[in-house]
């Protein structure tokens, strides 16, 4: 397959004035080194603009406490700079010791919370520049890494986290890990700066190359996931590359490969949009790594390097077509590929509650509201998890719904573990959660620099209001998925599911409806520019229509999709109370 020297797109980006500013920064970075080390050694609170782009490849974002912005501006002080550090964890699999390391760092250097991401990683928020090296170095000492958790590379490879011994789960996890290692950047810059502190000699630097990515890496971030058949728990259709396992009996036979999914868009820009991944081909276990790597090179060479908002692989697939994409794949592989296998989904399993692993042991899925592991006055989630993990030493799996699984628990440990968690206010019965169980939000304010509105801090109250309306309407036992983001980039995948809520500006949101619980269909804009305090009220009459007009067993998203948004708007308008 072609390496970067043969890539027209990379060579064009080397030209004067061609490509986005970020392309120039990558080219001039000396394989992601830039001036990170020099600026890290300076007694300042933040990095310069160019280095801000490069540190993403090392697993962090420069942010600020936006709650303090106006006060500090009025006082003439600089911004309250801080950093988010993200660990890349293929399949969300960590050991008890690794979890405890992340938890300890959350208290020592971050804001006292540990956050599970929607891509099965960990994030530390509020780390100061002077503590970056110690934090990242310690993460690596625990045999975790932040390399390529952000930036224009393949990011964390997701995988179904359920540790079921009676299916090919271990093979699925192994493939996810092998892909992550295969597509990791080869630059030594990360280890020089954060791990061993030793600069390579000049000869070694001259031989340092990126055989897959080339000098400009990818045009934009790249996301992958490996799903178990029937269970769409990782939102397979939102991935740049999605692999769906195919089994022969209980043995892994290969994968149906999907390409071109992605959630991000820009308000008011029709050339940007969320897109579902399209089935491309079938790949055996032996050939899947080569297929995946080759797909990455297609995006490397054809992704838009002029406009970063149009740079994701979904636009290559959409605009050139799946037939072109398959032909390009086969040409680069040097052989034809098989047609994709049909896909059937029966669930989006959140894996909460107690489950038998099939090997005589159990795993327990615990709900973590918006992925934020913290102590509050009503639930000491962080303290309870830390004590449980210290005492029982379970395996740990992070889920795509921002929850956590404690695995490899013996029958004798079940009662004591449940009691310990209950003493900290941590419920183990997911039936008690109501629609909160299927809710999800991105961090948004005050840390994310892209946030236009609240999400994590606003969603709980919105869910509570909608839950009350469901109960009043006699719909208390119904499932309803609600996803909220503070901007249209879609980190909590709001364009999937029953209700998507996307921030436009302070306290103003768009409402999207008509996705499905299996997350195989995009939802559609129903109501633009709705005030935060009117979100639940806007949804309430639609819930009443659903109750009165649905077919037996029809979910809210399916009902909205079947009758159409125009019908919903007409009915709400017709039944509106006169002024």
Secondary structure by P-SEA (a helix, b strand, c coil): cccccccaaaaaaaccccccaaaaaaaaccccccaaaaaaacccccccaaaaaaacccbbbbbccccaaaaaaaaccccbbbbbbbbbbccccccaaaaaaaaaaaacccccbbbbccccccccccccccaaaaaaaaaaaacccccccccccccccccccccccccaaaaaaaaaaaaaaaaccccccccccccccccccaaaaaacccccccccccccbbbbbcccccccccccccccbbbbbbbccccccccccccccccccccccccbbbbbbbbccccccccaaaaaaaaaaaaaccccccccccccaaaaaaaacaaaaaaaaaaaacbbbbcccbbbbccccccccccccccccbbbbbbccccccccccccaaaaaaaaaaaacbbbbbbccccccccccccccaaaaaaaaaaaaccccccccccccccbbbcccccccccccccccccaaaaaaaaaaaaaaaccccbbbbbbbbcccccccccccccbbbbbccccbbbbbccccccccbbbcccccccccccccccaaaaaaaaaccccccccaaaaaaaacaaaaaaaaaaacccc
